[in-house]
Amino acid sequence: MVSVFNEILFPPNQTLLRPSLHSPTSFFTSPTRKFPRSRPNPILRCSIAEESTASPPKTRDSAPVDCVVVGGGVSGLCIAQALATKHANANVVVTEARDRVGGNITTMERDGYLWEEGPNSFQPSDPMLTMVVDSGLKDELVLGDPDAPRFVLWNRKLRPVPGKLTDLPFFDLMSIGGKIRAGFGALGIRPPPPGHEESVEEFVRRNLGDEVFERLIEPFCSGVYAGDPSKLSMKAAFGKVWKLEKNGGSIIGGTFKAIQERNGASKPPRDPRLPKPKGQTVGSFRKGLTMLPDAISARLGNKVKLSWKLSSISKLDSGEYSLTYETPEGVVSLQCKTVVLTIPSYVASTLLRPLSAAAADALSKFYYPPVAAVSISYPKEAIRSECLIDGELKGFGQLHPRSQGVETLGEY
Ligand SMILES: Cc1cc2nc3c(=O)[nH]c(=O)nc-3n(C[C@H](O)[C@H](O)[C@H](O)COP(=O)(O)OP(=O)(O)OC[C@H]3O[C@@H](n4cnc5c(N)ncnc54)[C@H](O)[C@@H]3O)c2cc1C
């Protein structure tokens, strides 16, 4: 997850949440010395010190560091790449505790097989596509078939999820009563919002009814977030849908309003370098997701420090930060102006406690559900012919509602 600090702004009641691969790009700068956007490439004083673990780290002059990004997962690397692209002269360093970049991204290749043990795809939004193009991977991008159905297991049968509006009346995952309830709710004929921040379950049951929740949203939350929809915040997990009701009085009202606003607003031209995905789809790369962190890391070169584990952070009187690392060469101290933490929130909580107990308490409340990924290969002849579409195994995985009595969250 991306948690960035100088002054730490955590809402006290923040719930949630599984971090997302999609848009890791916000950061603050120090309130003591802010550089306005119009002033390019601020150069800041900093230093790197190296010393043995037996004695306190000593500072020696070195190249100045403007920003230290802690964590070499996809969030940290995308932030570093965005900074390096927009501020070519800024000195950005990425520090990663492990001896490889990528964090959760774990692509494996062996015996002719290529598989993912962590995330398997991303949504090809424009910010993600910008990262792909900037890292030189445009030609390696692979987009899924937008017509490949997704399936939900319901009453012992895999049922396709509607992919487009015209599928809505015909799909057999929901009853006619459930579809009518969802339609009325989407139009705004449903109980008004309560005064508190709703969970995904509360919001969906109230707006779209029990069937949409139990047969579509609950399996989606289990399969994608491995999370409990009664605890996930609607606003945080599905902010775009939450905003529709807030802005338009209902989901459909909000959709029309959003379309009107989009058509009325003058849009900046789309970056012509970006590929245009057809329909709703997902993306990866020819050699798996690991290509993205590997490519960004290769471009950043020696600005990426592997096996550097951050062990403490302190704030100096100058307003700068001093970071202390355990590295293969001993204890190293790095002084910098701005720090971006993209490490798991429980690690950030411990590191930030000396600076802000409130931030540490808030960060300690995020729940990280344990997930096991198992990869299995079958020969094509083992698939029953009635499971094939036009003789092919077509589809983008299956999701399993917890109510269906199977222990797996889904399959891809
Ligand atoms: C099984 C699984 C399947 C998933 N499937 C998908 C999917 O299909 N699509 C999708 O969009 N998302 C998916 N996700 C979520 C996605 O993987 C994460 O949102 C994303 O990888 C988070 O990236 P990150 O860089 O924020 O964090 P991480 O990947 O956790 O990276 C954090 C990095 O910080 C480093 N670090 C930790 N402590 C320190 C320290 N003290 N000093 C220095 N470095 C430190 C870690 O070693 C790590 O490399 C999945 C997640 C899992 C676990």
The ligand as an ORCA input file, in Angstrom:
! r2SCAN-3c Opt
* xyz 0 1
  C      -2.576    -13.664     -4.208
  C      -2.833    -12.230     -4.645
  C      -3.505    -11.987     -5.841
  C      -3.738    -10.674     -6.260
  N      -4.334    -10.454     -7.463
  C      -4.416     -9.213     -7.966
  C      -4.805     -8.983     -9.314
  O      -5.049     -9.921    -10.072
  N      -4.881     -7.705     -9.763
  C      -4.569     -6.640     -8.952
  O      -4.673     -5.502     -9.416
  N      -4.143     -6.824     -7.669
  C      -4.049     -8.078     -7.170
  N      -3.554     -8.282     -5.922
  C      -3.181     -7.110     -5.122
  C      -1.802     -6.597     -5.570
  O      -0.893     -7.656     -5.587
  C      -1.324     -5.516     -4.617
  O      -2.296     -4.499     -4.544
  C      -0.030     -4.892     -5.078
  O       0.919     -5.871     -5.476
  C       0.521     -4.050     -3.957
  O       1.748     -3.522     -4.381
  P       2.564     -2.585     -3.403
  O       3.778     -2.153     -4.107
  O       1.649     -1.522     -2.885
  O       2.910     -3.475     -2.138
  P       3.839     -4.775     -2.053
  O       3.768     -5.558     -3.296
  O       3.487     -5.423     -0.760
  O       5.299     -4.153     -1.958
  C       5.792     -3.639     -0.751
  C       7.299     -3.823     -0.765
  O       7.820     -3.235      0.429
  C       8.897     -4.038      0.843
  N       9.169     -3.774      2.280
  C       8.481     -4.205      3.355
  N       9.067     -3.758      4.484
  C      10.136     -3.023      4.114
  C      11.136     -2.297      4.836
  N      11.166     -2.247      6.185
  N      12.108     -1.641      4.122
  C      12.103     -1.677      2.756
  N      11.183     -2.355      2.032
  C      10.212     -3.023      2.706
  C       8.419     -5.466      0.589
  O       9.501     -6.383      0.541
  C       7.709     -5.294     -0.743
  O       8.565     -5.567     -1.844
  C      -3.312     -9.586     -5.452
  C      -2.640     -9.839     -4.242
  C      -2.388    -11.132     -3.853
  C      -1.626    -11.367     -2.556
*
